[in-house]
């Protein structure tokens, strides 16, 4: 058994041999025992060695049927020879562990080189294996960003992974383990890493110290700061890694945890001195790289040097662009304390907004607004403050009133406010008003080549999406994205808004793969480990929606639950996130869970406009259906279709078709302004009345990847065939529906439950569902406005057709409950 330190060799062997029919004798090799011949085997040998052949004597003295030699690379030559002798002469069964990074004695190497023993190599855990192990050990899901961080920090080493988890880096929130980021390295982990680093000379330690506080560092810069020869020795020992970055060589620690141990050995004064030297060296070199200003700002701040507000703000801006919001917030506060004035106040308020600290952001914006702002600063303050009022606090009217209160004389500045108003107007659902504003903006852009063209392109793409013009939305998005790509900072806020429109446009068209790609790209804007919460929620909800439309509803549920675990107390994105969670719960038959999630959404979600309201209201439709209230679900879906944006209307109308009432919406779907193959399938589904037409629709949904819709269409086809007396065709459609439904991960919609009860009428099915929920005949009669006698007679027919004898058996048949 071979592997790096901490790979779990000894633990795995111990676990494997725990079920062995005979006990194992353990030989644990150590550096101390290696100083004595046969020292590792001392516990298995008699006290007095003979004068003759010591090897033969030792081999004969070992009577154990099973010997485990742990860390055999540390054996002295005599012990290694004894081990080899035992294996060659089959005196006992032997299991050996060795460390892959340490040379072993020739006699030990011969065990696998000469095929005397089979060799099993333990590789570091992959990220997927780390996720599986963590979920099993913690008995619950771990958010993907936390898994990624732990995998990288542990380097796939099981010992390090265990110690990192024990250090308190994770916290369980809403049933999901999330990265807490506050931990103390355990003594055993510190000792393990220190042992891996080993003994260091003074110049080697200095190199590691510079890297611990400043990695990555250019090879030339590091050679000026410390010993070049020491860097080479550390590279040979695999303690540092050297990578090529263009024409430069960059040096970094071979593992981030090395930095933790090295920093823990530096006193405060020494650490400050190291950071001052780093800042001076990079500044003297001209801060040629974009991230250099951020690094110098942090080094100056941490070294206790006199604060330079300009440097701190420059570093804050760079941290904000890269979405390291925690660092940006720290630098912005330092700039305010250093007397940065209005510019520092605006920077702090803006970072607070991006960090979901909306109340504090509004307070800082209000304070900054009372300072002597330049015209450009006043517009910047107004724009960001309006977004904070609208999206952060849900104060829609106050946001518009703020915009209207500012009258800049410069047409360019006025145009920026107009663009902000257009964006918020569209988000609020007033598409006519937003279109009017955009016509004015576009005319100005064309005439003057306005610098706000990028932001206006993002708003225009959103409006086209909301108007159910997804193809035009994608064209506008592509042109705007190309324009943004020319910006050196990447403009992450505009990019995230644009990608949100792109993902939704692909969903409207029915291109689920493209929608998933856009959502994945949007998540990457949050930084390597998801440091920008907003995109985690925004695009995590999009991922859940794509999974749901694909029929992978259990996965959609789990993804939505992960996203919801980190929601702020209040915000508009609680609507899409909690809406997707409740929707998945309802489709899976968890009516109580869906109702609880919707109650949570009522307290957390800010209903600022239809894009944030529709996911919740759509979930309410299916929550009603899960409770057996099909009439209420149909009514709610019809009302939602009448009040939402055109791009969502077809989805609400199609839900009515899925709920079994296509005649109510066929004409409205014909008149829908949406476009694309998915709408075409929706329309055909609404007009399909016979089994053949419904089978064709099911095939169309399958080709689009909308597996749940396909299963429902096939199930409806089976019912239509059966009513027409086409028994063989009904069975074929029912079989196809069943096969497709297997990919839907336990979904129980009314259409799919009809697979089990194909002969029930819609009214009988509705009553059966209510009875399965435990409602009495009187309660059902009151809900459906019927007489108790009618309910009793109808349920009698249901029991006769299904073979169920009571409500319990009916619930088991309909909902899989026992």
N, C-alpha and C positions, 0 to 999 in steps of 0.2 A: 504494500500500500504506500504510494508515493504522493507527495503533495507539498505545497508551501506551508510555512508555519501558520497555524490557526485554521487550516483547511478542514479539521475535524477527523484526522486520521485515527487518532487513539480512541475518540468517542465512537466512531463508526465501528471500529474493530470490537470494542467492548460491547456495543449493542448487538453486533452480529453474533458474537460468541456467547451472549447471554443465554441463548437457547441451545447451546452445544450440549451433547449428552455427557461430556466429561468436563471437569473444571480445567481451566487454563492456568499455567504457571507464567507469571509476568516477569520479564526481565527488562528493567528500565535503564537504558544507557544514559550516562551523564558525563560531563567533562571531568568531574572529580573522580568518578570510578575509572575513567580511562587512564588515570595515572598508575593503576595497578593492573598487572596481567590477570586476565579473567575476572577483573573487578566487578563487571556488570552481572556476572553469573554467580557471584559469591553466595547468594542466598540459596542456591540450588545445589551447592557443592559441600562435601565434608570439610571440616575445619583443617585437616592435615593433608596436604598433597603428597603423592608418592614420589619416590626418587626416579622412577622410570619415566615412561611416556606421559607427560601431563595432559596432552590432548586426548589420548585414548582413555585415560583415567577419568577426565572430566565428562567425556561423552558417555562413558559407562555409568557414571554417578547420577546422571539426569534420568529419572524414572518417570517424569510427567509425560502423559500421552499427548499433551498439547502445550506448546510453548509459544508465547508471544514476546517478541523482541521489539520494544518500543524505542524509536530514535536510534536505529542501528547505525546511522552515519557517525555516531559518537563512540562507537565501540573501539577499544584498543585492539591492536593487531591479534593478540592471542584470543580474545573473545570473538573477533570476526572469523578467525580460523575455526574456532569451535562451532560457531553458527553454521559455517560452510560444511563442516564435517557432519553435523547433525542432519543437514538437508541431503547431502550426497548419500549417506548411508541409511537414510530413512529410519533413523532411530526414534524419531518422534515427528508429529505433525507440527509445522512451524508457520507462524504468521509474523511478518516483519513490516515495520513502518520505517520509512526514511524520508528525510527532508530533501526536496528536489533542488533547493538552492545551495546545498552544502555538499562538498565532495565526500564520498563514502569510501571506506577501505576497499582495496581491490577484491578481497574475499567476499565482501557484501555486494559489490557491483556484479560479481560473477553470478550471483543468484538469478538475476534476470538476463544478463548478457548470455549466459550459457543455457538459458531456458530451464534452469533447475526449479524455479518457482514462477508461476504466472504473475505478471505485474499489473496492478490496477492503479491508474493515475487519477487523482482527485483534482479536477480543474476548478478554478474559482467559479463561484455562482454567476450565472448570467443575470441580467436584470429581470427577466421573466421568472427565473427560479427564485430570485430574491423576493419578488412579489408573492409567489406561492408560499414560500417558507414563512414570510412575515404574517400573511393572512392566517396560516394554520397555527402559528405560535400565538398570535394575538387574538385568535378566534373572531376575526372581523376584517372587513376590507380596509386597505391602507390606500390613501389617495396617491395617484400616480406620481405626482411631484415629490412626495415624501419617499416613495420607493426609489425613485431615481437618485435622490440625494443620498439615501442610505447606501445604495449600491455603489455609488461613486466613492463615498467616504470609506466604505468598508473594503473596496477593491475586490468585492466578491468573496471576502474572507469571512467564514462563518463565525470565528471567534470575535473578530472585530465587529461584525454585525450584531452579535449578541450583546457585546459590551456597549455599543452605541445605543441600542434600544434600552438597555438597563440604565443608561445615563439620563434618561428622561427626555429624549429628543422628540418623542411622539406623545400626543394627547388624544384621547377618544372624544370626539365631538359629533353628536348626532348619529352615533353608531359607526362612524368612520374615523380611523386613526389618521391624524393630520400632523404635519411638521410643526412643532412648537418652537424649535430653534433655540431653546434655552436649556442648556445641560451642562453638567460638570463631568469631565472625562473621568471615568472610573479608574481607581488605582491599578487594577489588573490590566486595563487597556493601555494606560500610560506605560506600565512596565513592559508590556508586550511590544509596543512601538519603540520604546527606548532600547530594548534588546535588539530589535531589528536594525536600528540605526548603529548601534555598537559604539566602540571607542572612537573619539575624534581628537585630532590634533587641534591646536589653537586656530590655525588658519582655516582648517576645514569647518570648524564651528562657526567662524565668522562668515564664511560663505553661506552656510545654511541659515544663519541669522538674517543676513540681507535678503535672502529669498523668502524666509518666513514672513517678513514684513513688506516685501515688495515684489514678489513674483507676479508675472514673469519679468525677467530682466534681460536686456540684450547682453550677449556674451562679451562684447567689447566694454560695455558700461560696467559689468560685474568685474571684469579683469582690472579696470581702473580702481574699483572700490576695494577689491580683495585679491587673493592670490590666484593667478590663472592655473598654476600647477595644482592647487587644492581643488579647483573646479574639476580638473581632469581626473584626479583621484576619486572624487565623489561620483563622477559619472561612471568610472570603472566599477565602483561598488554599487551601482544602481540606486544611489540615494538622490541623484538629480537626473533630470532628463533634458536633453538638448534637442530642440526642434527647429526646423528651417521655416521661417516666415518671410517669404519673398527672398530678398537678398540678405536678410538678417538671420542670425542665430539667436534663438530665445532659450533661456535657461529657466527651468522651474523645478520645484521639488518633485521627486518621483511619486509622492503621495501627499495629499493635503493634510493628513493627520500628522505627518512629520512636523509640519509647521506648528501645530498645537503643542507638541512636546517641546520643540525648540523655543517657542515664545514663553512657555511656562518656566523655562530656565533663565530668562532674561529679567533683570531688575528694571524698575521703572526708568531710572536715569539712563541705563544702557539702551533700553528700547527707544527712548526719546532721541538719544544721540544717533542711533542707527537711522531713524526716520529723517532726522535733519540732514544727515549725509546723503541719503537717498534723494530727498527733495532738492538739495543743492546740485547734485550730480545731474539729475534729469532736467532741471531748469537751465543749468549751464549748457546742456546739450541742445537746448532750443525747443524742448517739448514738441518734438516733431510729429508724434503720433496723437491721434484725436483723444485717446484716453489719458494722455499724459497730464493734461490740465486737471483732470479729476484725481489722479493719483497724487500729484503734487499738493493739491488742496487738502486731501485727507492727511498726508504726511505732515504738512505744516500744522494742521489743526491738532493732530494727535501728539506732535512733538512739543506742544506748548509754545510755539513761536507766536509772535504778535499777529493778530488776526488781520487779514487783508480782505475786506468785504468783496472787492472785485474778483479776487481769486476764488473765494468761497462761492460766489454766485455763478461763476463760470463752471466750477466743478458741479454745483447743484444742477445747472442746466444739462450738463453731460450725463449726470446720473439719472435725471428725469427722462432724457431721450432714450437711454438704455433700459429704462424702467426698473432701475434699482431704487425704488421709491423710499425705502427705509433710509438709505444713505442720502438721497436727495433731501429728505426731510431734515436730517441731522445738519447738513450743510446750510440749508435755508435758515434754520433756527440760529445757527452760529453767525450767519451773515446779518440777521436782524440784531443779535446781541452786539455785533461788532460795529453797529451804526450804519448799516447798509441802506437805511432810509426806505423810500417808497419802492424802489426796485426789489429790495430784499423782502418787503412785505408782500408784494405781488407774487414773487417766487414762492414764498411760504404758503400763501393762500392757494395757489394753483396746485402745488404738490399735495396739500391737504385734501383738495378735491379729488385728485387722482388716487389718493390713499383711502378714499371712502370716509374721510373725517369731515362730514358736510357741515355740521354745526360750527365747528371751530373754523372751518374755511370761510363761512359767511361772516363770522366775527372779524377775522383778519382782513377780509375784503372790505368790510365796512370801515375798519380803521384806516386802511390804506387809502380809501376813497376820500378821506378827509385831509390827506396830506397834499402837498403841492405836486400833483401829477402833471407830467407833460401830456400834450394831446394824444400821443401814441400810447402812453401808459394808461391814460383814462379809457381809451377804447379797449385795450388789453384787459384792464380791470373789469369793464362792463361786460365784455364777451364771456370771460371765464366765470364771472359772478352770476351771469344769467344762466349759464349751463349748470352751475351748482344749485341755484334756486330751483331750476326746472327738474333736473334729473336727480339731484342729491336730496333736496328737501320737498319736492313735489309741489312747490309754490309756483304754479304755472302762471297765474295772473301777475304775480310780483315780478317774474322774469320778464314778461312782455312790458310791464310798466317801467322797469329799469331801462330796458333798451330804448323805449320812447322818451325817457327823460334826458337823454344825451343828444345834443345837436352839434356834431362836429362841423367845422367849416370846411375842412379838407374833404373833397368828394371821395377820395380813396378810403379815408377813415369811415366816412358815412356808409360806403359800400360794405365794409366789414361788418358793421352793425346790421345792415340789410340782409347780408348773408346769414348771420346768426338768427335773425328773426325768421327767415325762410326755413332754416333747418328746424327750429323749434316748432314752427307752424305746421310743417309736415309731420313731425313726430306727434303733435297733438291731434292729427287727423284731419286738419283743414287743408285738403289738397288743392282746392280752388284758390285759396288765399296764398298758399305756398307757390303755386304755379304763376300767379300774378307777380309775386315778388321776384321769382326767378327770371321772368321775361325782362324785367328792368335790369337785373344783374347781368344777364347774358348780353343784353344790348350794350351795356357799359364795357363789359369785358372785351367784346368784339371791337369796340371803338377805341379803347385805350390800352388793351393788353394788360388788364389789372393783375396785380400781384396776388389777389385773392382767388385767382382762377382755380387753383387746386381744391380749395375748400368748397367753392361753388360747384365744381364737378362732383364732389362727394354728395352734396345735397341734391343735385340734379339726379344722380343715380338712385338715391333713396326715393325721390318722388316718382320716378319711372317705375320702380318696384311697386310702390304702394298703389299706383294706377293700374297695376296688373299688366305692365308692359315689360316683362322680364328680359326679352331679347334686346330691347333698346337699353335696358338697365345694364346688361352685360357689356354692350358696346361702349356706353358711357364710362363704365367702370374700367374697362381696358385702357381707354384713352387717358383717364385720370391717373390710373396706376403707373402708366408710362411717364407721365409728368412728375409724379411723386418720386419715381425711381431716380430722377435726375437731382433730387434734393439730397445732399450728403448726409443729413441726419435721419432720413427715412420717414419722418413725420408719423410716428406710431399711432397717434390719436386719429388722424385722418385715415390712415391705412386700416385701422380696426373697423371704423365705420364703413369704409368701402367694402371690406371683406364680408361684413355682416350682410350688406345688400347683395353681394355676389352669392353667398351661400343661400340666402332666401330665394333669389331669382332662380337658381338651379333647382331648388325644391319645387317652386311653382311650375317649372318646366318638366319636372319629373326626372331630372338627372341626379340621382342620389349619390353617385360616385363623385361627381364634380362638387356637389354640396359638401360632402364629407371632406374632400381635399381643401376646400375653402375654410371649413371650420378648423381643420388641423393647422392650416397656415395661420389662422387668427390666434390660436392658442400659443403658437410659437412667439407671438409678439410680447407675451408676458415675461419673456426672459427665459434663461435656461431652466430655472426651477419655478416658474410661475410666480414671479414677484409682483405682477400687476393683477390684482384681484379681479378687476372689471372684465378683462378678457377671459379669465377662467370661467366666470359666470356666463358671459355673453356667448362664448363659443362652446362651452360645455353644454349649455342648453341646446345649442344647435346640433351638437353631436347626438344628444339624447333624442332629439326630434328625428334625425336621420335614421337612427337605430329603430325607433318606433315605426316609422313608415316602412322600413324594411321587414317589419314583423319580428325583429329581435327585441321583444318587449322586456324580457327579463334583464337583458343588458342595458336597455334604455333606462329601466328603473334604477339599476345599480349606478349608472353614470350620473343620472340626475341626483341621486342621493349623495354621491360624492361632492357634486357641485354645491348642493344646498347646504352642506355642512359648514361652509365658510362664508355664507351670506352675511352682509351687515344687518344691523337691526331693522333698518328701513331702506328701501330703494326700489327703483322701477324694475331692476333685473330679478327681483324676487318673483315677479309675475311669471316670466318665461321659465325660470328654474323650478319653482314649486309647481307651476302648471304642468311641466313635463313629468315631474314626479307623481303628481296626483293622477295625471292621464294614464301613466303606466300602471299605477296601482289599480285604477278602475278597470282597465283592460284585463288585468290579471285576476279580477274578481274580488279584490280587496276593497270592498265598499267602505268599510270602517276606516281603513288607512287613508283612502282618498279623501274622505270627509275631514279627517283630522288634518291632513296636509292643506286642504282648502281653508280651514279655519286659521291655520298658521299664516297662510298667504294673505288673508283678510287683515291680519295685524301687521304684516311686514311689507306688502307690496304697495307701491305708489302708482295709482292708475293714471299716469300722465298722458297716455294716448293709446290708440288701438294696437300698435305693435307690442305693447307691454300688457295689454288687457286680453287680447285674443287667446293666448295660450291658456290662461286661467279659465276663461269662459268656455273654451273648448273642453277643458278637463271637467268642468261642471256638467257638461252634457253627458259625458261618459260616466261620471259619478252617479248621475241619476239613472242611467241605464244599468249600472252595476247593482243598484238598489232595486231594480225591477220596475222602475217608473219609466216605461218606454214612452208613454204619452208625454210626460213631463220633459223627457230628453228631446223628443222631436220638437216640442214647442220651444224649448230653450235654444235648439240649434237654428230653428227658423228665425227667432228673434236676433240671434247673434249674426246671422247672415245679413240681416237688414240694417245692422248698426256698425258693422266692421268695415275695414278698407276693402277695395275691390280685389286686392291680391289674396285676401283671406276668405272672401265670400264663397268661392267655389268649394273650398274645403268644408265650410259649415254646411253648405247645401248637400254636398256628397255624404256627409254624416247622416243626413235624413234618409238618403238612399240606403246606406248601410244599416240603418235602424228599421228598414222594411217599409218605408212610405215613399217610394220613388215618384208617384204621381203628383205629390205635393210640390215637387221642386224641378220637374223635368223642364218646364217652360222657362223657369228662372235660370237654370243652368245653360239653356240655349242662348239666353240673352246675356250671359256672363261675359265680362270684358277680358277675361284671362285668355291666355294663348298656350299652345304647346300640346304635346302628346298626352300629358297627364289630364288636362282639361278635356281633351277629346275622349279619353277613357271614362272620365266622370260623366260626360253627356251620354255616351253610349250605355253606361251602366243605368242611368236614370230612365232611359227609353227601352231597355231590354225587358221584355215581358215573358218570353218563352225560354226554355232551357238552352236551346242552341245559341241564342244571342248572349245569354249570361255566360256560357262557357267561353265564347269568343272574347268577352270582356275580361274574364278571368285570365285568359292567355295573354291579353294585352297588358294587364297589371303585372303578370309574372315577368314579361319581357322588360318592363320598366324597373323591376326589382321591388315592387310594392307587394310583398308576399302576403301581408295580412289582408289587403284589399282583394287579392286574387283568391285566397281561401274563402273569403266571404262570398264572392261572386259565384264560385263553384258550388258552395253550399246552397245559395239561393237557386242555382240552376237545378240542383237535385230536387228541391221542393217543387219547382215549376214542372219538371218532368213528371214527378209523381202525381201531381194534380191532373196532368194531361193523360195519365194512364200509361206513360212510357216507362215501365218499371226497369227495363234493362238499362236505358239511358240514365235513369235516376240513380241506379246503383253505381254506374261508372262515374257520374259527376260527384256522387257522394264519396266514392273512393278517392277521387282526385282531390276533393276538398280536404279529406282527412290527411292525405299525404302532404299537401302543402301546409296544412295547419300545424303539422308536427314541427315545422321550423319556427313557429310563432311562440315557442317557449311558454306554453300554458295559457295563452290568451283565451278568454271566455266571453266573446261578444254575443249578442242575441243571434246573429246569423250563424255563428259557429255552434252555438248550443242547439240550434235547429237541426244540426246533423244528427243529434241523438233523438230529437223529437220531430221528425220530418212531417208528421201528419197533424200537428197542432196548428190551429189558426192563430193569427197574430193576437187576438183577444185571449185565447186559451194560453198562449205562451206567456203573455203579460201576467195573467193571474197565477200561472204556475211559478213564475219567478218571484212574485210577491209572497206566495205561500211558502216557497223555499226559503225566503228570508225570515220566516217565522210569524208573518202577520196572520191574525185571525180572520175568519170569514167576514166579520163585521168591519174590521179595519180595512180589509180589501174593498168592501162595498163602499165605505165612506170615501176612500181615496179615488175610486173609479166612478163614483156617483151611480151605484147600482143597488139593487135590492140584495139582501142577504141570501134570499132563495136563489136568485140568479147566480150568485157566486158559488153557492153550494152545488148547484146543478152542473155548472161549468167545470168546477174542480172534480166532480164525480166523473165527468167524461175524460178529464186529464188523467185521473188515476187509472181508468179503464184502458186508455190507449197506451200509457207508459208502463203499466204493470206495477207502479209504485203503490204502496199500501197506505202511506201516511206522509206527513210533511218531511219527516226525517229522511225517508227514502227518496222523496222528490228532491230534497236539497243535495243528497249524495249524487243523484243522477244528473242534475242540472249544473251543480257547482263543484263537484268533486269533493264534497264534505262528508265526513263520517260522524 
